[in-house]
Amino acid sequence: MTTSTDRQSITNQIMQFLTGKEISGAVVAAAELRLADAVGDEPVGIDDLATKVGADPDALFRLMRALTTLGVFRTAGDECTFAHTDLSAGLRSGAPERLLDMVLLEGAEWGWKLSSRLAEPVRSGRPLFPQLYGKDLFSYFMEDEPEAGAVFDRAMTAISEAAVGPIVDALDVTGVSKVVDVGGGQGSIIRAVLQRNPGLRGAVFDIEPALYDAHAELREGGELADRAELVAGDCRESIPVAADLYLFKHVLHMWDDVAAAAILRNAVAAANPGARVIAIEQLVTEGPEGQYVALLDLHMLAVGGGKARSAGDFARLFELAGLRFGKVTATAGGDSLVEGVIS
């Protein structure tokens, strides 16, 4: 029998879920106002802080009070003076965690719209973004909102660079002479792989705008540039680079199984005999520890009809693409390397 205490607990838990948008909103507001930069190394009073960021002092105090309850900033001496915590320091422009761009991406208007209308793609099974904007996400970035696209690229780079070390530590390049990072953007992974393995050659394959900011070591004269190439193109159409190993880091979850299999077949068509394909993704798992990936899966559905996948899902996807499913290797950063072999 459900008691009044049980019912109150249920209500409290649901209400806690519903404050998620306010929590996100407060952290995004802190990023947009650049509060972490304005606070600096020493505690600052609310009036001085408001002057620095161009905000109303009373309204800013209310935001800072909310942020302190989240552990983002802390009071120092009195309730109107604020200082950094580890969380707020991570939001500084030059912080090694590069969280600022990730938070600004979370605050993008298109993202809020998708989250608020999630029931629609769940009903239809079709992505919502093209219905709202008349085009896919990347066309929207290039044609309508290049600054939003720049924020997206910076956030993806920050996420990628945080994961590079654990990925390269787990990556097996035995028998590989050339590796291609499909959708590799600035080339963080290829740079790290080539630095770690002096005998390898590598290529970054991505759409042309994504390659504009490729790491200088890959573009200019030097030992890495001599072993690397930047190749522009659309992996949905072809991957015109022969190699022994193809990396797809956080790429395949953007697409449904039909589109993802077609992309993989493009790699198969270009590959050297016996080459391997490695999808680098966070895998769907059961239980509370799988919450982030389960929510990402819903976001991918709304954006473009993509999906997060389990190891079993990848086995089926690889079979559809003509690959033999190999092994799964966990990394220390939370990603898994899911391997397919070209017969």
C-alpha atoms as a printed R data frame, in Angstrom:
    type eleno elety resid chain resno      x      y       z
1   ATOM     1    CA   MET     A     1  0.000  0.000   0.000
2   ATOM     2    CA   THR     A     2  1.347  3.425  -0.976
3   ATOM     3    CA   THR     A     3  1.487  5.732   2.027
4   ATOM     4    CA   SER     A     4  1.317  9.514   2.028
5   ATOM     5    CA   THR     A     5  5.066  9.532   2.737
6   ATOM     6    CA   ASP     A     6  5.686  7.325  -0.306
7   ATOM     7    CA   ARG     A     7  3.542  9.597  -2.473
8   ATOM     8    CA   GLN     A     8  5.426 12.660  -1.271
9   ATOM     9    CA   SER     A     9  8.729 10.972  -2.031
10  ATOM    10    CA   ILE     A    10  7.514 10.143  -5.544
11  ATOM    11    CA   THR     A    11  6.363 13.715  -6.059
12  ATOM    12    CA   ASN     A    12  9.650 15.103  -4.793
13  ATOM    13    CA   GLN     A    13 11.659 12.889  -7.128
14  ATOM    14    CA   ILE     A    14  9.629 13.854 -10.197
15  ATOM    15    CA   MET     A    15  9.859 17.525  -9.255
16  ATOM    16    CA   GLN     A    16 13.620 17.128  -8.920
17  ATOM    17    CA   PHE     A    17 13.726 15.753 -12.463
18  ATOM    18    CA   LEU     A    18 11.767 18.761 -13.673
19  ATOM    19    CA   THR     A    19 14.301 21.233 -12.296
20  ATOM    20    CA   GLY     A    20 16.821 19.938 -14.810
21  ATOM    21    CA   LYS     A    21 16.021 22.698 -17.277
22  ATOM    22    CA   GLU     A    22 16.505 25.364 -14.592
23  ATOM    23    CA   ILE     A    23 19.838 23.816 -13.573
24  ATOM    24    CA   SER     A    24 20.994 23.775 -17.195
25  ATOM    25    CA   GLY     A    25 19.702 27.306 -17.657
26  ATOM    26    CA   ALA     A    26 21.629 28.628 -14.661
27  ATOM    27    CA   VAL     A    27 24.914 27.046 -15.754
28  ATOM    28    CA   VAL     A    28 24.412 28.231 -19.334
29  ATOM    29    CA   ALA     A    29 23.703 31.759 -18.065
30  ATOM    30    CA   ALA     A    30 26.956 31.659 -16.094
31  ATOM    31    CA   ALA     A    31 28.800 30.693 -19.276
32  ATOM    32    CA   GLU     A    32 27.109 33.315 -21.440
33  ATOM    33    CA   LEU     A    33 27.884 36.039 -18.884
34  ATOM    34    CA   ARG     A    34 31.471 34.750 -18.571
35  ATOM    35    CA   LEU     A    35 31.109 34.804 -14.787
36  ATOM    36    CA   ALA     A    36 34.041 32.469 -14.240
37  ATOM    37    CA   ASP     A    37 36.376 34.904 -15.982
38  ATOM    38    CA   ALA     A    38 34.923 37.870 -14.112
39  ATOM    39    CA   VAL     A    39 35.357 36.345 -10.651
40  ATOM    40    CA   GLY     A    40 39.063 35.799 -11.206
41  ATOM    41    CA   ASP     A    41 41.499 34.553  -8.581
42  ATOM    42    CA   GLU     A    42 40.213 36.660  -5.680
43  ATOM    43    CA   PRO     A    43 36.713 36.836  -4.160
44  ATOM    44    CA   VAL     A    44 34.525 39.572  -5.644
45  ATOM    45    CA   GLY     A    45 31.473 41.405  -4.335
46  ATOM    46    CA   ILE     A    46 28.211 41.270  -6.216
47  ATOM    47    CA   ASP     A    47 28.231 44.960  -7.199
48  ATOM    48    CA   ASP     A    48 31.689 44.718  -8.722
49  ATOM    49    CA   LEU     A    49 30.793 41.458 -10.415
50  ATOM    50    CA   ALA     A    50 27.618 42.991 -11.875
51  ATOM    51    CA   THR     A    51 29.637 45.893 -13.259
52  ATOM    52    CA   LYS     A    52 32.162 43.547 -14.847
53  ATOM    53    CA   VAL     A    53 29.557 41.465 -16.692
54  ATOM    54    CA   GLY     A    54 26.972 44.184 -17.317
55  ATOM    55    CA   ALA     A    55 24.171 42.693 -15.233
56  ATOM    56    CA   ASP     A    56 21.561 43.884 -12.753
57  ATOM    57    CA   PRO     A    57 23.081 43.401  -9.260
58  ATOM    58    CA   ASP     A    58 19.969 41.949  -7.635
59  ATOM    59    CA   ALA     A    59 19.202 39.564 -10.495
60  ATOM    60    CA   LEU     A    60 22.847 38.504 -10.664
61  ATOM    61    CA   PHE     A    61 22.893 37.851  -6.921
62  ATOM    62    CA   ARG     A    62 19.939 35.503  -7.358
63  ATOM    63    CA   LEU     A    63 21.744 33.644 -10.135
64  ATOM    64    CA   MET     A    64 24.933 33.382  -8.065
65  ATOM    65    CA   ARG     A    65 22.949 32.130  -5.075
66  ATOM    66    CA   ALA     A    66 21.444 29.377  -7.236
67  ATOM    67    CA   LEU     A    67 24.845 28.479  -8.660
68  ATOM    68    CA   THR     A    68 26.368 28.133  -5.186
69  ATOM    69    CA   THR     A    69 23.726 25.541  -4.302
70  ATOM    70    CA   LEU     A    70 25.066 23.522  -7.267
71  ATOM    71    CA   GLY     A    71 28.675 23.892  -6.149
72  ATOM    72    CA   VAL     A    72 29.384 26.290  -9.012
73  ATOM    73    CA   PHE     A    73 31.021 29.189  -7.076
74  ATOM    74    CA   ARG     A    74 30.915 29.612  -3.303
75  ATOM    75    CA   THR     A    75 30.326 32.485  -0.911
76  ATOM    76    CA   ALA     A    76 33.403 34.017   0.689
77  ATOM    77    CA   GLY     A    77 33.026 35.960   3.942
78  ATOM    78    CA   ASP     A    78 29.414 37.046   3.389
79  ATOM    79    CA   GLU     A    79 26.498 36.077   1.182
80  ATOM    80    CA   CYS     A    80 27.245 38.827  -1.361
81  ATOM    81    CA   THR     A    81 30.877 37.917  -2.037
82  ATOM    82    CA   PHE     A    82 31.768 35.018  -4.290
83  ATOM    83    CA   ALA     A    83 34.812 32.908  -5.085
84  ATOM    84    CA   HIS     A    84 35.653 29.948  -7.266
85  ATOM    85    CA   THR     A    85 35.125 26.251  -6.702
86  ATOM    86    CA   ASP     A    86 36.683 23.556  -8.859
87  ATOM    87    CA   LEU     A    87 33.484 23.469 -10.916
88  ATOM    88    CA   SER     A    88 33.370 27.183 -11.616
89  ATOM    89    CA   ALA     A    89 37.101 27.325 -12.335
90  ATOM    90    CA   GLY     A    90 36.498 24.725 -15.043
91  ATOM    91    CA   LEU     A    91 34.247 27.266 -16.793
92  ATOM    92    CA   ARG     A    92 37.039 29.794 -17.296
93  ATOM    93    CA   SER     A    93 37.895 30.592 -20.908
94  ATOM    94    CA   GLY     A    94 41.381 29.130 -20.640
95  ATOM    95    CA   ALA     A    95 40.606 26.195 -18.361
96  ATOM    96    CA   PRO     A    96 42.201 22.924 -19.458
97  ATOM    97    CA   GLU     A    97 38.829 21.162 -19.196
98  ATOM    98    CA   ARG     A    98 37.443 23.499 -21.898
99  ATOM    99    CA   LEU     A    99 33.987 23.232 -20.389
100 ATOM   100    CA   LEU     A   100 32.898 26.690 -21.484
101 ATOM   101    CA   ASP     A   101 32.273 25.668 -25.087
102 ATOM   102    CA   MET     A   102 30.465 22.506 -24.016
103 ATOM   103    CA   VAL     A   103 28.111 24.554 -21.834
104 ATOM   104    CA   LEU     A   104 27.530 27.148 -24.557
105 ATOM   105    CA   LEU     A   105 26.597 24.321 -26.920
106 ATOM   106    CA   GLU     A   106 24.108 23.032 -24.342
107 ATOM   107    CA   GLY     A   107 22.528 26.493 -24.317
108 ATOM   108    CA   ALA     A   108 22.001 26.698 -28.081
109 ATOM   109    CA   GLU     A   109 18.446 27.662 -28.988
110 ATOM   110    CA   TRP     A   110 17.996 24.697 -31.315
111 ATOM   111    CA   GLY     A   111 18.891 22.325 -28.495
112 ATOM   112    CA   TRP     A   112 16.293 23.795 -26.134
113 ATOM   113    CA   LYS     A   113 13.642 23.474 -28.842
114 ATOM   114    CA   LEU     A   114 14.406 19.822 -29.415
115 ATOM   115    CA   SER     A   115 14.328 19.005 -25.704
116 ATOM   116    CA   SER     A   116 11.000 20.765 -25.177
117 ATOM   117    CA   ARG     A   117  9.329 18.858 -28.019
118 ATOM   118    CA   LEU     A   118 10.798 15.392 -27.562
119 ATOM   119    CA   ALA     A   119  7.382 13.725 -27.627
120 ATOM   120    CA   GLU     A   120  7.084 14.526 -31.339
121 ATOM   121    CA   PRO     A   121  9.991 12.384 -32.626
122 ATOM   122    CA   VAL     A   122  9.011  9.681 -30.139
123 ATOM   123    CA   ARG     A   123  5.518  9.595 -31.679
124 ATOM   124    CA   SER     A   124  6.696  9.675 -35.274
125 ATOM   125    CA   GLY     A   125 10.065  7.908 -35.068
126 ATOM   126    CA   ARG     A   126 11.423 10.663 -37.308
127 ATOM   127    CA   PRO     A   127 13.952 13.385 -36.451
128 ATOM   128    CA   LEU     A   128 12.552 16.707 -35.299
129 ATOM   129    CA   PHE     A   129 15.345 19.082 -36.344
130 ATOM   130    CA   PRO     A   130 14.612 18.953 -40.114
131 ATOM   131    CA   GLN     A   131 10.932 19.558 -39.391
132 ATOM   132    CA   LEU     A   132 11.722 22.683 -37.377
133 ATOM   133    CA   TYR     A   133 14.464 24.132 -39.566
134 ATOM   134    CA   GLY     A   134 13.862 22.657 -43.012
135 ATOM   135    CA   LYS     A   135 17.335 21.093 -43.257
136 ATOM   136    CA   ASP     A   136 19.746 18.878 -41.377
137 ATOM   137    CA   LEU     A   137 21.894 20.153 -38.515
138 ATOM   138    CA   PHE     A   138 25.128 20.600 -40.459
139 ATOM   139    CA   SER     A   139 23.445 22.380 -43.377
140 ATOM   140    CA   TYR     A   140 21.846 24.678 -40.806
141 ATOM   141    CA   PHE     A   141 25.256 25.474 -39.343
142 ATOM   142    CA   MET     A   142 26.836 26.186 -42.729
143 ATOM   143    CA   GLU     A   143 23.936 28.107 -44.305
144 ATOM   144    CA   ASP     A   144 22.065 29.790 -41.463
145 ATOM   145    CA   GLU     A   145 24.040 29.919 -38.217
146 ATOM   146    CA   PRO     A   146 27.807 29.701 -38.766
147 ATOM   147    CA   GLU     A   147 28.502 31.012 -35.252
148 ATOM   148    CA   ALA     A   148 26.367 28.214 -33.783
149 ATOM   149    CA   GLY     A   149 28.369 25.850 -35.950
150 ATOM   150    CA   ALA     A   150 31.610 27.309 -34.595
151 ATOM   151    CA   VAL     A   151 30.404 26.738 -31.020
152 ATOM   152    CA   PHE     A   152 29.508 23.166 -31.949
153 ATOM   153    CA   ASP     A   153 32.938 22.578 -33.495
154 ATOM   154    CA   ARG     A   154 34.742 24.002 -30.450
155 ATOM   155    CA   ALA     A   155 32.669 21.869 -28.094
156 ATOM   156    CA   MET     A   156 33.296 18.723 -30.134
157 ATOM   157    CA   THR     A   157 37.007 19.515 -30.177
158 ATOM   158    CA   ALA     A   158 37.023 19.943 -26.402
159 ATOM   159    CA   ILE     A   159 35.253 16.607 -25.929
160 ATOM   160    CA   SER     A   160 37.582 14.924 -28.402
161 ATOM   161    CA   GLU     A   161 40.785 16.242 -26.872
162 ATOM   162    CA   ALA     A   162 39.706 15.158 -23.396
163 ATOM   163    CA   ALA     A   163 39.302 11.608 -24.694
164 ATOM   164    CA   VAL     A   164 42.383 11.423 -26.920
165 ATOM   165    CA   GLY     A   165 44.826 10.028 -24.344
166 ATOM   166    CA   PRO     A   166 42.673  7.094 -23.207
167 ATOM   167    CA   ILE     A   167 41.733  6.282 -26.813
168 ATOM   168    CA   VAL     A   168 45.310  6.207 -28.060
169 ATOM   169    CA   ASP     A   169 46.338  4.158 -25.021
170 ATOM   170    CA   ALA     A   170 43.769  1.503 -25.951
171 ATOM   171    CA   LEU     A   171 44.219  1.607 -29.719
172 ATOM   172    CA   ASP     A   172 45.900 -1.397 -31.310
173 ATOM   173    CA   VAL     A   173 47.785 -0.394 -34.474
174 ATOM   174    CA   THR     A   174 49.525 -3.728 -35.028
175 ATOM   175    CA   GLY     A   175 49.975 -4.302 -38.745
176 ATOM   176    CA   VAL     A   176 48.762 -0.807 -39.626
177 ATOM   177    CA   SER     A   177 50.702  1.457 -41.967
178 ATOM   178    CA   LYS     A   178 48.002  4.085 -42.540
179 ATOM   179    CA   VAL     A   179 45.059  5.204 -40.413
180 ATOM   180    CA   VAL     A   180 42.185  7.510 -41.369
181 ATOM   181    CA   ASP     A   181 40.072  9.436 -38.875
182 ATOM   182    CA   VAL     A   182 36.689  9.883 -40.549
183 ATOM   183    CA   GLY     A   183 35.008 13.053 -39.317
184 ATOM   184    CA   GLY     A   184 38.229 13.889 -37.498
185 ATOM   185    CA   GLY     A   185 37.834 17.683 -37.510
186 ATOM   186    CA   GLN     A   186 40.964 19.366 -36.209
187 ATOM   187    CA   GLY     A   187 42.839 16.089 -36.222
188 ATOM   188    CA   SER     A   188 43.455 15.646 -32.491
189 ATOM   189    CA   ILE     A   189 43.364 11.861 -32.643
190 ATOM   190    CA   ILE     A   190 45.509 11.541 -35.772
191 ATOM   191    CA   ARG     A   191 48.054 13.918 -34.276
192 ATOM   192    CA   ALA     A   192 48.257 11.825 -31.103
193 ATOM   193    CA   VAL     A   193 48.387  8.510 -32.986
194 ATOM   194    CA   LEU     A   194 51.208  9.719 -35.230
195 ATOM   195    CA   GLN     A   195 53.123 11.134 -32.271
196 ATOM   196    CA   ARG     A   196 52.828  7.801 -30.472
197 ATOM   197    CA   ASN     A   197 53.685  5.693 -33.552
198 ATOM   198    CA   PRO     A   198 56.518  7.193 -35.645
199 ATOM   199    CA   GLY     A   199 56.154  4.604 -38.409
200 ATOM   200    CA   LEU     A   200 52.519  5.388 -39.207
201 ATOM   201    CA   ARG     A   201 50.944  7.620 -41.800
202 ATOM   202    CA   GLY     A   202 47.550  9.195 -41.242
203 ATOM   203    CA   ALA     A   203 44.742 11.200 -42.779
204 ATOM   204    CA   VAL     A   204 41.913 13.326 -41.436
205 ATOM   205    CA   PHE     A   205 38.798 13.053 -43.597
206 ATOM   206    CA   ASP     A   206 36.047 15.608 -43.015
207 ATOM   207    CA   ILE     A   207 34.002 18.278 -44.740
208 ATOM   208    CA   GLU     A   208 36.126 21.202 -45.882
209 ATOM   209    CA   PRO     A   209 34.992 23.785 -43.282
210 ATOM   210    CA   ALA     A   210 35.879 21.370 -40.468
211 ATOM   211    CA   LEU     A   211 39.456 21.155 -41.741
212 ATOM   212    CA   TYR     A   212 40.104 24.904 -41.725
213 ATOM   213    CA   ASP     A   213 41.277 24.808 -38.109
214 ATOM   214    CA   ALA     A   214 43.250 21.568 -38.312
215 ATOM   215    CA   HIS     A   215 46.237 21.464 -35.986
216 ATOM   216    CA   ALA     A   216 49.242 23.320 -37.373
217 ATOM   217    CA   GLU     A   217 51.463 20.262 -36.944
218 ATOM   218    CA   LEU     A   218 49.322 18.474 -39.541
219 ATOM   219    CA   ARG     A   219 49.232 21.362 -42.025
220 ATOM   220    CA   GLU     A   220 52.667 22.916 -41.964
221 ATOM   221    CA   GLY     A   221 56.181 21.656 -42.569
222 ATOM   222    CA   GLY     A   222 57.513 19.226 -40.042
223 ATOM   223    CA   GLU     A   223 57.721 15.566 -39.238
224 ATOM   224    CA   LEU     A   224 53.998 15.090 -38.539
225 ATOM   225    CA   ALA     A   225 52.882 17.064 -41.576
226 ATOM   226    CA   ASP     A   226 55.085 14.854 -43.740
227 ATOM   227    CA   ARG     A   227 53.137 11.815 -42.521
228 ATOM   228    CA   ALA     A   228 49.648 13.348 -42.480
229 ATOM   229    CA   GLU     A   229 47.148 14.530 -45.040
230 ATOM   230    CA   LEU     A   230 43.893 16.452 -44.807
231 ATOM   231    CA   VAL     A   231 41.226 15.194 -47.191
232 ATOM   232    CA   ALA     A   232 37.956 17.056 -47.710
233 ATOM   233    CA   GLY     A   233 34.762 15.209 -48.525
234 ATOM   234    CA   ASP     A   234 31.456 13.834 -47.278
235 ATOM   235    CA   CYS     A   235 31.620 10.350 -45.765
236 ATOM   236    CA   ARG     A   236 28.000  9.803 -46.784
237 ATOM   237    CA   GLU     A   237 29.098  9.951 -50.417
238 ATOM   238    CA   SER     A   238 32.531  8.299 -50.352
239 ATOM   239    CA   ILE     A   239 35.726  7.899 -48.318
240 ATOM   240    CA   PRO     A   240 38.380  8.060 -51.051
241 ATOM   241    CA   VAL     A   241 41.401  7.178 -48.906
242 ATOM   242    CA   ALA     A   242 42.920  3.682 -48.883
243 ATOM   243    CA   ALA     A   243 44.096  2.634 -45.421
244 ATOM   244    CA   ASP     A   244 44.484 -0.232 -42.976
245 ATOM   245    CA   LEU     A   245 42.484  1.318 -40.152
246 ATOM   246    CA   TYR     A   246 39.463  3.653 -40.163
247 ATOM   247    CA   LEU     A   247 38.407  5.465 -36.998
248 ATOM   248    CA   PHE     A   248 34.886  6.805 -36.501
249 ATOM   249    CA   LYS     A   249 34.882  8.751 -33.248
250 ATOM   250    CA   HIS     A   250 31.405  9.870 -32.148
251 ATOM   251    CA   VAL     A   251 30.323  9.847 -35.783
252 ATOM   252    CA   LEU     A   252 28.080  6.833 -36.281
253 ATOM   253    CA   HIS     A   253 25.675  7.788 -33.490
254 ATOM   254    CA   MET     A   254 24.608 10.712 -35.680
255 ATOM   255    CA   TRP     A   255 22.941  8.332 -38.137
256 ATOM   256    CA   ASP     A   256 20.345  5.569 -38.196
257 ATOM   257    CA   ASP     A   257 21.411  2.043 -39.129
258 ATOM   258    CA   VAL     A   258 20.742  2.441 -42.861
259 ATOM   259    CA   ALA     A   259 22.815  5.644 -43.155
260 ATOM   260    CA   ALA     A   260 25.534  4.403 -40.778
261 ATOM   261    CA   ALA     A   261 25.901  1.139 -42.711
262 ATOM   262    CA   ALA     A   262 26.202  3.072 -45.976
263 ATOM   263    CA   ILE     A   263 29.010  5.189 -44.459
264 ATOM   264    CA   LEU     A   264 30.804  2.064 -43.288
265 ATOM   265    CA   ARG     A   265 30.449  0.492 -46.730
266 ATOM   266    CA   ASN     A   266 32.205  3.552 -48.143
267 ATOM   267    CA   ALA     A   267 35.154  2.728 -45.908
268 ATOM   268    CA   VAL     A   268 35.015 -0.921 -46.980
269 ATOM   269    CA   ALA     A   269 35.105  0.139 -50.630
270 ATOM   270    CA   ALA     A   270 38.283  2.189 -50.145
271 ATOM   271    CA   ALA     A   271 40.106 -0.026 -47.651
272 ATOM   272    CA   ASN     A   272 43.168 -2.148 -48.098
273 ATOM   273    CA   PRO     A   273 42.582 -5.927 -47.816
274 ATOM   274    CA   GLY     A   274 42.102 -7.043 -44.230
275 ATOM   275    CA   ALA     A   275 41.650 -3.493 -42.941
276 ATOM   276    CA   ARG     A   276 39.796 -2.742 -39.732
277 ATOM   277    CA   VAL     A   277 37.104 -0.227 -38.788
278 ATOM   278    CA   ILE     A   278 36.833  1.042 -35.214
279 ATOM   279    CA   ALA     A   279 33.784  2.890 -33.930
280 ATOM   280    CA   ILE     A   280 34.673  4.954 -30.869
281 ATOM   281    CA   GLU     A   281 31.515  5.473 -28.840
282 ATOM   282    CA   GLN     A   282 30.036  5.330 -25.371
283 ATOM   283    CA   LEU     A   283 27.934  2.176 -25.400
284 ATOM   284    CA   VAL     A   284 24.358  1.743 -24.258
285 ATOM   285    CA   THR     A   285 24.294 -0.191 -20.982
286 ATOM   286    CA   GLU     A   286 21.616 -1.140 -18.492
287 ATOM   287    CA   GLY     A   287 21.049  0.524 -15.123
288 ATOM   288    CA   PRO     A   288 21.657  3.999 -13.684
289 ATOM   289    CA   GLU     A   289 25.234  4.111 -14.986
290 ATOM   290    CA   GLY     A   290 23.794  4.150 -18.505
291 ATOM   291    CA   GLN     A   291 21.764  7.311 -17.949
292 ATOM   292    CA   TYR     A   292 23.970  9.706 -19.921
293 ATOM   293    CA   VAL     A   293 24.079  7.506 -23.019
294 ATOM   294    CA   ALA     A   294 20.341  6.800 -22.825
295 ATOM   295    CA   LEU     A   295 19.635 10.549 -22.811
296 ATOM   296    CA   LEU     A   296 22.146 11.104 -25.619
297 ATOM   297    CA   ASP     A   297 20.271  8.465 -27.603
298 ATOM   298    CA   LEU     A   298 17.056 10.495 -27.351
299 ATOM   299    CA   HIS     A   299 18.899 13.650 -28.389
300 ATOM   300    CA   MET     A   300 20.295 11.868 -31.454
301 ATOM   301    CA   LEU     A   301 16.782 10.720 -32.370
302 ATOM   302    CA   ALA     A   302 15.548 14.318 -32.271
303 ATOM   303    CA   VAL     A   303 18.530 15.808 -34.122
304 ATOM   304    CA   GLY     A   304 18.848 13.542 -37.102
305 ATOM   305    CA   GLY     A   305 17.321 10.167 -36.419
306 ATOM   306    CA   GLY     A   306 20.623  8.823 -35.084
307 ATOM   307    CA   LYS     A   307 21.048  6.482 -32.152
308 ATOM   308    CA   ALA     A   308 23.427  5.387 -29.444
309 ATOM   309    CA   ARG     A   309 24.231  1.688 -29.681
310 ATOM   310    CA   SER     A   310 25.083 -1.298 -27.526
311 ATOM   311    CA   ALA     A   311 27.771 -3.792 -28.461
312 ATOM   312    CA   GLY     A   312 25.030 -6.021 -29.875
313 ATOM   313    CA   ASP     A   313 23.685 -3.146 -31.956
314 ATOM   314    CA   PHE     A   314 27.151 -2.630 -33.427
315 ATOM   315    CA   ALA     A   315 27.429 -6.325 -34.266
316 ATOM   316    CA   ARG     A   316 24.211 -6.059 -36.279
317 ATOM   317    CA   LEU     A   317 25.295 -2.778 -37.875
318 ATOM   318    CA   PHE     A   318 28.640 -4.226 -38.934
319 ATOM   319    CA   GLU     A   319 26.942 -7.252 -40.448
320 ATOM   320    CA   LEU     A   320 24.682 -4.912 -42.432
321 ATOM   321    CA   ALA     A   321 27.787 -3.085 -43.700
322 ATOM   322    CA   GLY     A   322 29.608 -6.280 -44.686
323 ATOM   323    CA   LEU     A   323 32.030 -6.250 -41.758
324 ATOM   324    CA   ARG     A   324 32.913 -9.064 -39.397
325 ATOM   325    CA   PHE     A   325 32.352 -8.020 -35.786
326 ATOM   326    CA   GLY     A   326 35.570 -8.171 -33.810
327 ATOM   327    CA   LYS     A   327 36.291 -7.123 -30.252
328 ATOM   328    CA   VAL     A   328 35.228 -4.361 -27.875
329 ATOM   329    CA   THR     A   329 37.915 -2.563 -25.881
330 ATOM   330    CA   ALA     A   330 36.968 -0.229 -23.044
331 ATOM   331    CA   THR     A   331 39.028  2.918 -22.488
332 ATOM   332    CA   ALA     A   332 39.765  4.746 -19.251
333 ATOM   333    CA   GLY     A   333 37.816  7.742 -20.560
334 ATOM   334    CA   GLY     A   334 34.436  5.994 -20.867
335 ATOM   335    CA   ASP     A   335 34.500  5.358 -24.609
336 ATOM   336    CA   SER     A   336 34.745  1.888 -26.103
337 ATOM   337    CA   LEU     A   337 36.586  0.858 -29.248
338 ATOM   338    CA   VAL     A   338 34.241 -1.367 -31.237
339 ATOM   339    CA   GLU     A   339 36.086 -3.194 -33.980
340 ATOM   340    CA   GLY     A   340 34.906 -4.503 -37.304
341 ATOM   341    CA   VAL     A   341 37.111 -6.392 -39.756
342 ATOM   342    CA   ILE     A   342 36.904 -6.151 -43.539
343 ATOM   343    CA   SER     A   343 36.842 -9.687 -44.930
